[in-house]
Amino acid sequence: MPLPYLLARIAGRRAYLVADWPPVLAAAEPLASLPPCPYRLAPEGGAEAGLRSSLQREFAWVHHQMGRGLQTIFEPFFLPLELRTLFMALRLRSKGEDGHTLAGVLRFSLLSTPVKRLLLEGTDLPAILAGVGAKMDFWPGAARILPGFLQQQGLVGCEERLVDACLEHVARSRLHPAVARFVTRLIDMENIVALTKQLRWRMVDHGFIEGGSFPGALLREAAQDLEGGKTRRLIGRVLGVGEVDPASAGVVPLMAARLGRILRRQGREPDGVGLILDYLWRRLTETRNMSLLLHGADVDRETLEKEMVL
C-alpha cells in the first residue's frame, strides 16, 4: 500500500478519536455519550472483549496496510502488545478455556501462525512456552528459560520478564528516530512503575529495563532511597516538572499523556512515521480510557479522571 494512501486513511480515522474527555466524564452515561465511530465497533463477546477486539482489529488493519519496510519500523510498537496477547491466551488456557474462546482472543492478533497454533492446540503451559520461546529471535535460550520462570514466578512474573527482554532488545536495535524516542519513553514508564512498586511494598529489587533515559544504577539508587526523594525527582524529570510524589494517584496516566504530547509533535514530521505512531498510541489510550469508564460505573468521577489519559 503506498504510504501517501495510508497516511490519508489514518488522517481520516484520527478525526474520530475522542479529543476531549472531560465532557464525556461529565455525562450521565459516559460511554453512551461518545460520538459514533465506524472504527470503534464492538464485535461479539461482551463489552470488554469488544473493546479489546476492536483495538486489535484496527491495529491489524494498519499493519496490513503497511509495506514490509514500515512493518519492520513499527515492530517495536506491535511486538510488546502481542506478547501481552500471548499471555492473555495463556491465562485463559490455564483456566481450562476451550479453543473457541482462545480463537476469539487471537482472531485479530499479529502473532505468527505457528505461535497461534501452539496456543490453540497445546494444553501444557511449560511446553507451550518452550515452543514459543524457540521462535523468539530476540532472546536466545528463551525456550529453556521461560518454563523455569513460569515455575518460579507464575504467568505474571514470566510475562514481565519476557516483555522486559523484548524492550531491552528493541532499545539496542537500530530504530527510526521517532520510534526510538517512543521506546525510550515506554521503558521509562515501565521502570518508574517498577520503582514505585518497590518503594510502596518494600519489594526486593528485581532489576530494571536497560535502554531508557535513566541508567540502571540510578534507578537502583533511587529504589534504595526509602524516603522517596530520588524517585520523586526522577518522575518529575519524566513529566517535565519539579518533583512528583510516587504515591499520588495518576502518575502512570500523566506519563502516558506526556508521551502522547511528544508523539503529537512527532506526528507533524514529514516522513509520516510520527503520524502513524501518534494514531496508534491515541487509539491505545482511548481504549484504555473506555475500559476504565466501563468498569468504573460506580466510581466517583474525580477518581476516574485521575486514572484516565487526558
PAZA-913363 format. One record per residue (C-alpha): residue in three letters; chain; x, y, z. Coordinates in steps of 0.1 Angstrom, whole numbers, padded with zeros to 4 digits. Layout:
# PAZA-913363
- type;mol;xx;yy;zz
- ALA;A;X;Y;Z $
...
***
This chain:
# PAZA-913363
- type;mol;xx;yy;zz
- MET;A;0000;0000;0000 $
- PRO;A;0016;0034;-0010 $
- LEU;A;0025;0054;0021 $
- PRO;A;0006;0086;0010 $
- TYR;A;-0026;0065;0007 $
- LEU;A;-0021;0050;0042 $
- LEU;A;-0014;0085;0057 $
- ALA;A;-0046;0098;0041 $
- ARG;A;-0067;0070;0055 $
- ILE;A;-0052;0074;0090 $
- ALA;A;-0057;0112;0089 $
- GLY;A;-0094;0105;0082 $
- ARG;A;-0096;0080;0111 $
- ARG;A;-0079;0103;0135 $
- ALA;A;-0109;0126;0132 $
- TYR;A;-0130;0100;0150 $
- LEU;A;-0107;0099;0181 $
- VAL;A;-0120;0113;0213 $
- ALA;A;-0103;0147;0217 $
- ASP;A;-0119;0160;0248 $
- TRP;A;-0126;0136;0277 $
- PRO;A;-0139;0159;0305 $
- PRO;A;-0174;0163;0288 $
- VAL;A;-0175;0125;0284 $
- LEU;A;-0168;0121;0321 $
- ALA;A;-0194;0147;0330 $
- ALA;A;-0222;0129;0310 $
- ALA;A;-0248;0108;0329 $
- GLU;A;-0237;0078;0308 $
- PRO;A;-0202;0085;0296 $
- LEU;A;-0198;0056;0272 $
- ALA;A;-0232;0062;0256 $
- SER;A;-0222;0099;0251 $
- LEU;A;-0192;0090;0229 $
- PRO;A;-0197;0102;0193 $
- PRO;A;-0202;0073;0168 $
- CYS;A;-0171;0059;0152 $
- PRO;A;-0170;0033;0124 $
- TYR;A;-0137;0021;0136 $
- ARG;A;-0148;0016;0172 $
- LEU;A;-0174;-0011;0167 $
- ALA;A;-0178;-0037;0194 $
- PRO;A;-0178;-0072;0180 $
- GLU;A;-0194;-0101;0197 $
- GLY;A;-0180;-0113;0231 $
- GLY;A;-0192;-0087;0255 $
- ALA;A;-0182;-0051;0262 $
- GLU;A;-0147;-0057;0274 $
- ALA;A;-0139;-0083;0248 $
- GLY;A;-0154;-0059;0222 $
- LEU;A;-0131;-0031;0232 $
- ARG;A;-0101;-0053;0230 $
- SER;A;-0111;-0069;0198 $
- SER;A;-0119;-0036;0182 $
- LEU;A;-0085;-0022;0191 $
- GLN;A;-0068;-0054;0178 $
- ARG;A;-0087;-0052;0146 $
- GLU;A;-0077;-0016;0140 $
- PHE;A;-0041;-0023;0147 $
- ALA;A;-0042;-0053;0124 $
- TRP;A;-0057;-0031;0097 $
- VAL;A;-0030;-0005;0100 $
- HIS;A;-0003;-0033;0100 $
- HIS;A;-0017;-0049;0069 $
- GLN;A;-0017;-0016;0050 $
- MET;A;0020;-0012;0056 $
- GLY;A;0047;-0024;0033 $
- ARG;A;0073;-0047;0047 $
- GLY;A;0096;-0017;0054 $
- LEU;A;0071;0001;0075 $
- GLN;A;0061;-0031;0093 $
- THR;A;0098;-0035;0103 $
- ILE;A;0099;0001;0115 $
- PHE;A;0068;-0004;0137 $
- GLU;A;0077;-0039;0151 $
- PRO;A;0089;-0023;0184 $
- PHE;A;0054;-0009;0188 $
- PHE;A;0034;-0040;0180 $
- LEU;A;0056;-0068;0195 $
- PRO;A;0052;-0059;0232 $
- LEU;A;0015;-0056;0227 $
- GLU;A;0014;-0090;0211 $
- LEU;A;0033;-0105;0240 $
- ARG;A;0005;-0093;0262 $
- THR;A;-0020;-0110;0240 $
- LEU;A;0001;-0142;0242 $
- PHE;A;-0001;-0142;0280 $
- MET;A;-0038;-0133;0279 $
- ALA;A;-0043;-0165;0259 $
- LEU;A;-0020;-0185;0283 $
- ARG;A;-0041;-0173;0313 $
- LEU;A;-0073;-0185;0296 $
- ARG;A;-0056;-0218;0288 $
- SER;A;-0045;-0222;0324 $
- LYS;A;-0082;-0217;0334 $
- GLY;A;-0093;-0245;0311 $
- GLU;A;-0109;-0223;0285 $
- ASP;A;-0115;-0241;0252 $
- GLY;A;-0101;-0234;0218 $
- HIS;A;-0131;-0213;0207 $
- THR;A;-0125;-0188;0235 $
- LEU;A;-0088;-0186;0226 $
- ALA;A;-0096;-0182;0189 $
- GLY;A;-0116;-0151;0198 $
- VAL;A;-0087;-0136;0216 $
- LEU;A;-0063;-0144;0188 $
- ARG;A;-0086;-0135;0159 $
- PHE;A;-0070;-0102;0150 $
- SER;A;-0037;-0109;0167 $
- LEU;A;-0004;-0103;0148 $
- LEU;A;0012;-0133;0164 $
- SER;A;0026;-0157;0138 $
- THR;A;0006;-0187;0127 $
- PRO;A;0029;-0213;0144 $
- VAL;A;0026;-0194;0177 $
- LYS;A;-0012;-0193;0174 $
- ARG;A;-0012;-0230;0167 $
- LEU;A;0008;-0237;0198 $
- LEU;A;-0017;-0217;0219 $
- LEU;A;-0048;-0232;0203 $
- GLU;A;-0037;-0268;0203 $
- GLY;A;-0013;-0271;0233 $
- THR;A;-0025;-0279;0268 $
- ASP;A;0007;-0280;0288 $
- LEU;A;0018;-0244;0297 $
- PRO;A;0056;-0251;0301 $
- ALA;A;0056;-0269;0267 $
- ILE;A;0037;-0241;0250 $
- LEU;A;0062;-0215;0265 $
- ALA;A;0091;-0236;0254 $
- GLY;A;0077;-0238;0219 $
- VAL;A;0070;-0200;0218 $
- GLY;A;0105;-0193;0232 $
- ALA;A;0121;-0213;0204 $
- LYS;A;0106;-0188;0179 $
- MET;A;0118;-0157;0197 $
- ASP;A;0149;-0144;0179 $
- PHE;A;0153;-0115;0204 $
- TRP;A;0160;-0138;0233 $
- PRO;A;0184;-0167;0227 $
- GLY;A;0177;-0196;0252 $
- ALA;A;0141;-0185;0258 $
- ALA;A;0128;-0220;0251 $
- ARG;A;0148;-0232;0281 $
- ILE;A;0144;-0202;0303 $
- LEU;A;0107;-0194;0301 $
- PRO;A;0094;-0227;0316 $
- GLY;A;0117;-0221;0345 $
- PHE;A;0103;-0186;0350 $
- LEU;A;0068;-0200;0348 $
- GLN;A;0076;-0224;0376 $
- GLN;A;0093;-0198;0398 $
- GLN;A;0072;-0167;0393 $
- GLY;A;0040;-0178;0376 $
- LEU;A;0025;-0163;0345 $
- VAL;A;0027;-0127;0357 $
- GLY;A;0064;-0129;0365 $
- CYS;A;0071;-0148;0333 $
- GLU;A;0052;-0121;0313 $
- GLU;A;0071;-0093;0329 $
- ARG;A;0104;-0109;0322 $
- LEU;A;0096;-0116;0286 $
- VAL;A;0083;-0081;0279 $
- ASP;A;0114;-0066;0296 $
- ALA;A;0137;-0088;0274 $
- CYS;A;0118;-0077;0244 $
- LEU;A;0121;-0040;0252 $
- GLU;A;0158;-0043;0260 $
- HIS;A;0164;-0060;0227 $
- VAL;A;0144;-0033;0209 $
- ALA;A;0163;-0005;0226 $
- ARG;A;0196;-0020;0214 $
- SER;A;0184;-0021;0178 $
- ARG;A;0187;0005;0151 $
- LEU;A;0154;0022;0151 $
- HIS;A;0137;0050;0132 $
- PRO;A;0143;0082;0153 $
- ALA;A;0105;0086;0161 $
- VAL;A;0102;0050;0172 $
- ALA;A;0135;0052;0192 $
- ARG;A;0121;0082;0212 $
- PHE;A;0089;0063;0218 $
- VAL;A;0107;0031;0230 $
- THR;A;0129;0052;0254 $
- ARG;A;0098;0068;0269 $
- LEU;A;0080;0035;0271 $
- ILE;A;0109;0019;0290 $
- ASP;A;0109;0050;0313 $
- MET;A;0073;0044;0321 $
- GLU;A;0078;0007;0328 $
- ASN;A;0108;0015;0351 $
- ILE;A;0090;0042;0370 $
- VAL;A;0061;0018;0376 $
- ALA;A;0086;-0009;0389 $
- LEU;A;0103;0017;0410 $
- THR;A;0072;0029;0427 $
- LYS;A;0061;-0007;0434 $
- GLN;A;0094;-0014;0451 $
- LEU;A;0091;0016;0473 $
- ARG;A;0054;0011;0481 $
- TRP;A;0057;-0025;0490 $
- ARG;A;0093;-0027;0500 $
- MET;A;0099;-0053;0473 $
- VAL;A;0132;-0068;0465 $
- ASP;A;0149;-0051;0436 $
- HIS;A;0142;-0074;0406 $
- GLY;A;0161;-0051;0382 $
- PHE;A;0151;-0025;0356 $
- ILE;A;0149;-0024;0319 $
- GLU;A;0180;-0011;0302 $
- GLY;A;0176;0014;0274 $
- GLY;A;0155;0042;0290 $
- SER;A;0165;0077;0298 $
- PHE;A;0180;0066;0332 $
- PRO;A;0208;0042;0337 $
- GLY;A;0200;0011;0358 $
- ALA;A;0225;0023;0385 $
- LEU;A;0205;0055;0390 $
- LEU;A;0172;0036;0393 $
- ARG;A;0186;0011;0418 $
- GLU;A;0200;0040;0438 $
- ALA;A;0165;0056;0438 $
- ALA;A;0150;0022;0449 $
- GLN;A;0173;0022;0480 $
- ASP;A;0162;0057;0490 $
- LEU;A;0133;0047;0512 $
- GLU;A;0124;0084;0518 $
- GLY;A;0115;0085;0481 $
- GLY;A;0132;0118;0473 $
- LYS;A;0152;0105;0444 $
- THR;A;0121;0088;0429 $
- ARG;A;0101;0120;0432 $
- ARG;A;0128;0138;0412 $
- LEU;A;0130;0110;0385 $
- ILE;A;0093;0111;0380 $
- GLY;A;0095;0149;0378 $
- ARG;A;0121;0146;0351 $
- VAL;A;0099;0122;0331 $
- LEU;A;0069;0146;0334 $
- GLY;A;0090;0178;0329 $
- VAL;A;0082;0192;0363 $
- GLY;A;0100;0196;0397 $
- GLU;A;0091;0166;0419 $
- VAL;A;0061;0142;0419 $
- ASP;A;0050;0120;0448 $
- PRO;A;0052;0084;0436 $
- ALA;A;0023;0075;0458 $
- SER;A;0000;0101;0442 $
- ALA;A;-0028;0089;0420 $
- GLY;A;-0025;0092;0383 $
- VAL;A;0013;0090;0378 $
- VAL;A;0010;0065;0350 $
- PRO;A;-0018;0083;0332 $
- LEU;A;0003;0115;0335 $
- MET;A;0033;0098;0319 $
- ALA;A;0011;0083;0292 $
- ALA;A;-0004;0118;0285 $
- ARG;A;0031;0134;0283 $
- LEU;A;0042;0107;0259 $
- GLY;A;0011;0114;0238 $
- ARG;A;0020;0150;0236 $
- ILE;A;0055;0141;0224 $
- LEU;A;0040;0118;0198 $
- ARG;A;0016;0145;0187 $
- ARG;A;0046;0168;0179 $
- GLN;A;0063;0140;0161 $
- GLY;A;0032;0135;0140 $
- ARG;A;0040;0167;0122 $
- GLU;A;0073;0154;0108 $
- PRO;A;0071;0149;0070 $
- ASP;A;0080;0112;0066 $
- GLY;A;0047;0101;0082 $
- VAL;A;0061;0076;0107 $
- GLY;A;0054;0100;0136 $
- LEU;A;0018;0105;0124 $
- ILE;A;0011;0067;0123 $
- LEU;A;0027;0063;0157 $
- ASP;A;0007;0091;0172 $
- TYR;A;-0025;0075;0158 $
- LEU;A;-0017;0040;0172 $
- TRP;A;-0009;0054;0207 $
- ARG;A;-0040;0075;0208 $
- ARG;A;-0062;0045;0198 $
- LEU;A;-0045;0025;0226 $
- THR;A;-0050;0052;0252 $
- GLU;A;-0086;0058;0240 $
- THR;A;-0094;0021;0245 $
- ARG;A;-0078;0022;0280 $
- ASN;A;-0100;0052;0289 $
- MET;A;-0131;0034;0276 $
- SER;A;-0122;0003;0296 $
- LEU;A;-0119;0025;0328 $
- LEU;A;-0154;0040;0321 $
- LEU;A;-0168;0006;0315 $
- HIS;A;-0155;-0008;0348 $
- GLY;A;-0158;0024;0368 $
- ALA;A;-0195;0030;0366 $
- ASP;A;-0197;0030;0404 $
- VAL;A;-0165;0051;0409 $
- ASP;A;-0168;0088;0415 $
- ARG;A;-0158;0109;0385 $
- GLU;A;-0129;0127;0402 $
- THR;A;-0112;0094;0409 $
- LEU;A;-0118;0082;0374 $
- GLU;A;-0104;0114;0359 $
- LYS;A;-0071;0109;0378 $
- GLU;A;-0068;0074;0362 $
- MET;A;-0076;0085;0326 $
- VAL;A;-0051;0096;0300 $
- LEU;A;-0063;0131;0291 $
***
